[in-house]
Amino acid sequence: MNDEIERGQMLSEDEHSDQASHEKEISVEVAYATPEKQVILKVNVIKGATMIDAVHQSGILAEFPEIDLEKLKLGIFGKLEAKPHERVLIPDDRVEIYRPLIVDPKEARKKRAEKKELKK
């Protein structure tokens, strides 16, 4: 019997441990934008992590201390999530942190239409 083991046939304990930990993680993104800056951070979270877990793990709260997760709404790919503390993430989800609207969209459209009328 040949005692030589070809490279790649057998994983060392460290490599096996690393592979096992990667199998327990998923990759997601956390996004936030201000009028001046947009940030999308890639983060690995454990399987079963929630939206809130990903936000905390991403470090985005340190970069934007004004984010108050109790007041701001969260969504995934533009769809608002009612229970971000419970929503379990799947690979490649993008958690979006939404700022409150400063102006009502209907009012903004109405004002733009009025300005356009005045220019005619």
Backbone as CSV, one residue per row, in Angstrom:
resi,resn,N_x,N_y,N_z,CA_x,CA_y,CA_z,C_x,C_y,C_z
1,MET,0.842,-1.190,0.000,0.000,0.000,0.000,0.885,1.251,0.000
2,ASN,0.524,2.230,-0.783,1.311,3.449,-0.914,0.941,4.411,0.207
3,ASP,1.968,4.800,1.006,1.710,5.696,2.135,1.617,7.155,1.714
4,GLU,2.017,7.452,0.487,1.954,8.838,0.027,0.511,9.225,-0.249
5,ILE,0.147,10.390,0.184,-1.200,10.906,-0.067,-1.052,12.108,-0.974
6,GLU,-1.756,12.068,-2.079,-1.665,13.183,-3.019,-2.219,14.445,-2.378
7,ARG,-1.593,15.563,-2.725,-2.031,16.865,-2.222,-3.486,17.091,-2.619
8,GLY,-4.299,17.504,-1.666,-5.697,17.787,-1.948,-6.608,16.609,-1.649
9,GLN,-6.039,15.412,-1.428,-6.883,14.256,-1.134,-7.389,14.298,0.294
10,MET,-6.541,14.763,1.181,-6.896,14.728,2.595,-6.687,16.115,3.187
11,LEU,-7.637,16.583,3.947,-7.522,17.899,4.577,-6.885,17.753,5.948
12,SER,-6.030,18.692,6.311,-5.497,18.712,7.672,-6.644,19.085,8.608
13,GLU,-6.428,18.933,9.904,-7.475,19.273,10.872,-7.854,20.745,10.776
14,ASP,-6.861,21.642,10.595,-7.135,23.083,10.480,-7.954,23.367,9.230
15,GLU,-7.561,22.753,8.106,-8.292,22.971,6.856,-9.711,22.444,6.977
16,HIS,-9.867,21.292,7.623,-11.194,20.705,7.800,-12.056,21.615,8.676
17,SER,-11.445,22.153,9.734,-12.160,23.066,10.629,-12.577,24.332,9.884
18,ASP,-11.663,24.904,9.064,-11.987,26.094,8.276,-13.124,25.815,7.312
19,GLN,-13.069,24.664,6.657,-14.120,24.319,5.692,-15.454,24.162,6.411
20,ALA,-15.451,23.532,7.571,-16.688,23.336,8.336,-17.265,24.677,8.769
21,SER,-16.401,25.619,9.180,-16.926,26.915,9.618,-17.502,27.691,8.440
22,HIS,-16.888,27.582,7.249,-17.425,28.262,6.070,-18.766,27.678,5.662
23,GLU,-18.962,26.402,5.895,-20.236,25.776,5.550,-21.344,26.250,6.484
24,LYS,-20.975,26.783,7.644,-21.954,27.276,8.601,-22.233,28.757,8.405
25,GLU,-21.513,29.398,7.471,-21.681,30.820,7.215,-22.303,31.058,5.846
26,ILE,-22.949,32.208,5.740,-23.459,32.660,4.443,-22.971,34.087,4.223
27,SER,-22.896,34.486,2.982,-22.461,35.834,2.630,-23.687,36.679,2.291
28,VAL,-23.782,37.852,2.924,-24.873,38.795,2.665,-24.275,40.195,2.558
29,GLU,-25.095,41.161,2.203,-24.673,42.555,2.153,-25.557,43.384,3.060
30,VAL,-24.991,44.462,3.574,-25.744,45.438,4.366,-25.547,46.791,3.674
31,ALA,-26.648,47.468,3.369,-26.591,48.721,2.613,-27.267,49.861,3.375
32,TYR,-26.641,51.047,3.250,-27.210,52.258,3.831,-26.748,53.438,2.982
33,ALA,-27.594,54.421,2.843,-27.221,55.586,2.042,-27.719,56.863,2.703
34,THR,-26.875,57.876,2.592,-27.258,59.233,2.957,-27.219,60.022,1.651
35,PRO,-27.665,61.265,1.645,-27.566,62.040,0.402,-26.116,62.178,-0.089
36,GLU,-25.165,62.110,0.829,-23.761,62.299,0.471,-23.014,61.001,0.181
37,LYS,-23.474,59.893,0.737,-22.659,58.683,0.692,-23.523,57.426,0.684
38,GLN,-23.108,56.446,-0.119,-23.785,55.141,-0.149,-22.754,54.079,0.212
39,VAL,-23.147,53.159,1.100,-22.238,52.096,1.529,-22.948,50.756,1.411
40,ILE,-22.255,49.802,0.787,-22.739,48.425,0.737,-21.591,47.567,1.248
41,LEU,-21.816,46.916,2.389,-20.779,46.109,3.022,-21.105,44.626,2.872
42,LYS,-20.115,43.854,2.466,-20.270,42.408,2.383,-19.896,41.843,3.742
43,VAL,-20.703,40.929,4.255,-20.444,40.351,5.577,-20.823,38.874,5.571
44,ASN,-20.020,38.070,6.256,-20.337,36.659,6.446,-20.998,36.507,7.799
45,VAL,-22.161,35.876,7.802,-22.904,35.645,9.042,-23.178,34.147,9.156
46,ILE,-23.449,33.710,10.356,-23.752,32.292,10.529,-25.131,31.985,9.951
47,LYS,-25.310,30.770,9.475,-26.635,30.362,9.003,-27.607,30.546,10.153
48,GLY,-28.782,31.078,9.851,-29.778,31.328,10.884,-29.746,32.750,11.412
49,ALA,-28.789,33.558,10.941,-28.690,34.955,11.387,-29.870,35.757,10.849
50,THR,-30.259,36.758,11.622,-31.354,37.636,11.218,-30.801,38.905,10.585
51,MET,-31.705,39.722,10.083,-31.318,41.005,9.488,-30.582,41.871,10.511
52,ILE,-31.087,41.902,11.717,-30.479,42.709,12.780,-29.077,42.199,13.090
53,ASP,-28.905,40.872,13.127,-27.579,40.289,13.361,-26.589,40.781,12.310
54,ALA,-26.996,40.770,11.049,-26.107,41.181,9.958,-25.728,42.656,10.080
55,VAL,-26.690,43.491,10.439,-26.404,44.925,10.596,-25.357,45.129,11.691
56,HIS,-25.545,44.467,12.828,-24.589,44.609,13.928,-23.215,44.080,13.532
57,GLN,-23.184,42.935,12.889,-21.918,42.301,12.529,-21.174,43.075,11.435
58,SER,-21.904,43.808,10.611,-21.281,44.532,9.487,-20.387,45.683,9.922
59,GLY,-20.650,46.251,11.091,-19.897,47.418,11.544,-20.438,48.735,11.012
60,ILE,-21.552,48.690,10.307,-22.103,49.908,9.701,-22.578,50.907,10.760
61,LEU,-22.943,50.403,11.943,-23.408,51.297,13.008,-22.277,52.190,13.518
62,ALA,-21.043,51.717,13.434,-19.902,52.541,13.843,-19.641,53.631,12.811
63,GLU,-19.876,53.318,11.543,-19.648,54.303,10.479,-20.755,55.353,10.416
64,PHE,-21.975,54.936,10.763,-23.124,55.841,10.744,-23.825,55.777,12.106
65,PRO,-23.306,56.473,13.104,-23.878,56.394,14.454,-25.309,56.915,14.549
66,GLU,-25.760,57.636,13.529,-27.135,58.158,13.550,-28.179,57.069,13.305
67,ILE,-27.746,55.894,12.866,-28.692,54.799,12.604,-29.282,54.321,13.922
68,ASP,-30.594,54.388,14.029,-31.324,53.893,15.200,-32.213,52.756,14.719
69,LEU,-31.805,51.524,14.989,-32.532,50.362,14.474,-33.943,50.228,15.043
70,GLU,-34.208,50.911,16.144,-35.555,50.874,16.701,-36.507,51.788,15.928
71,LYS,-35.950,52.797,15.241,-36.783,53.756,14.509,-36.769,53.548,13.000
72,LEU,-35.617,53.182,12.452,-35.513,53.024,10.998,-36.051,51.677,10.551
73,LYS,-36.517,51.648,9.325,-37.069,50.426,8.761,-35.991,49.695,7.967
74,LEU,-36.147,48.374,7.886,-35.217,47.536,7.142,-35.970,46.758,6.080
75,GLY,-35.252,46.421,5.016,-35.839,45.611,3.958,-34.767,44.785,3.289
76,ILE,-35.207,43.953,2.362,-34.295,43.151,1.560,-34.636,43.399,0.100
77,PHE,-33.643,43.880,-0.655,-33.804,44.193,-2.074,-35.056,45.028,-2.347
78,GLY,-35.255,46.085,-1.551,-36.342,47.022,-1.791,-37.694,46.617,-1.222
79,LYS,-37.747,45.471,-0.579,-39.015,45.018,0.007,-38.937,45.172,1.523
80,LEU,-39.833,46.005,2.064,-39.864,46.283,3.486,-40.130,45.002,4.275
81,GLU,-39.407,44.824,5.368,-39.580,43.649,6.226,-40.192,44.103,7.547
82,ALA,-41.349,43.545,7.881,-42.071,43.956,9.083,-41.378,43.489,10.368
83,LYS,-40.708,42.341,10.319,-40.091,41.787,11.529,-38.612,41.461,11.284
84,PRO,-37.767,42.493,11.175,-36.346,42.239,10.884,-35.627,41.448,11.978
85,HIS,-36.149,41.480,13.216,-35.539,40.713,14.307,-35.767,39.206,14.114
86,GLU,-36.764,38.873,13.301,-37.107,37.464,13.103,-36.727,36.947,11.715
87,ARG,-36.561,37.830,10.758,-36.316,37.415,9.369,-34.931,36.801,9.234
88,VAL,-34.899,35.493,8.970,-33.634,34.775,8.791,-33.133,35.014,7.370
89,LEU,-31.853,35.296,7.263,-31.245,35.608,5.969,-30.890,34.344,5.191
90,ILE,-30.869,34.500,3.882,-30.399,33.438,2.998,-29.191,33.988,2.233
91,PRO,-28.366,33.112,1.661,-27.180,33.602,0.967,-27.503,34.679,-0.076
92,ASP,-26.654,35.689,-0.120,-26.716,36.795,-1.076,-27.847,37.790,-0.833
93,ASP,-28.549,37.714,0.292,-29.525,38.751,0.631,-28.794,40.079,0.797
94,ARG,-29.494,41.178,0.484,-28.955,42.512,0.758,-29.897,43.193,1.741
95,VAL,-29.421,43.385,2.959,-30.196,44.061,4.000,-30.052,45.554,3.765
96,GLU,-31.168,46.235,3.584,-31.155,47.677,3.332,-31.748,48.408,4.534
97,ILE,-31.063,49.441,4.961,-31.515,50.276,6.073,-32.100,51.535,5.458
98,TYR,-33.395,51.782,5.708,-34.088,52.898,5.072,-34.178,54.101,6.007
99,ARG,-33.776,55.262,5.491,-33.935,56.522,6.217,-35.370,56.997,6.033
100,PRO,-35.881,57.787,6.968,-37.234,58.325,6.784,-37.261,59.329,5.635
101,LEU,-38.388,59.412,4.967,-38.547,60.395,3.892,-38.681,61.785,4.504
102,ILE,-38.005,62.731,3.910,-38.081,64.104,4.403,-39.316,64.794,3.836
103,VAL,-39.630,64.495,2.583,-40.779,65.092,1.907,-41.688,63.969,1.423
104,ASP,-42.969,64.170,1.573,-43.945,63.212,1.062,-43.813,63.148,-0.464
105,PRO,-43.651,61.960,-1.044,-43.473,61.850,-2.499,-44.593,62.497,-3.307
106,LYS,-45.834,62.426,-2.814,-46.954,63.048,-3.536,-46.807,64.566,-3.555
107,GLU,-46.390,65.117,-2.422,-46.184,66.571,-2.347,-45.044,67.008,-3.262
108,ALA,-43.972,66.217,-3.297,-42.829,66.555,-4.144,-43.232,66.569,-5.615
109,ARG,-44.012,65.573,-6.052,-44.482,65.527,-7.450,-45.379,66.723,-7.757
110,LYS,-46.243,67.041,-6.801,-47.160,68.168,-6.983,-46.385,69.480,-7.150
111,LYS,-45.360,69.686,-6.329,-44.551,70.906,-6.422,-43.784,70.965,-7.736
112,ARG,-43.248,69.825,-8.197,-42.530,69.812,-9.478,-43.483,70.146,-10.623
113,ALA,-44.694,69.625,-10.553,-45.676,69.896,-11.608,-46.054,71.383,-11.605
114,GLU,-46.212,71.951,-10.405,-46.541,73.364,-10.313,-45.415,74.239,-10.889
115,LYS,-44.167,73.879,-10.584,-43.018,74.624,-11.124,-42.986,74.543,-12.635
116,LYS,-43.267,73.375,-13.158,-43.266,73.176,-14.615,-44.341,74.022,-15.267
117,GLU,-45.515,74.123,-14.654,-46.614,74.932,-15.176,-46.237,76.413,-15.202
118,LEU,-45.558,76.864,-14.157,-45.182,78.272,-14.065,-44.161,78.648,-15.140
119,LYS,-43.324,77.708,-15.542,-42.304,77.977,-16.575,-42.903,78.098,-17.964
120,LYS,-44.095,77.557,-18.174,-44.721,77.598,-19.520,-45.211,78.957,-19.888
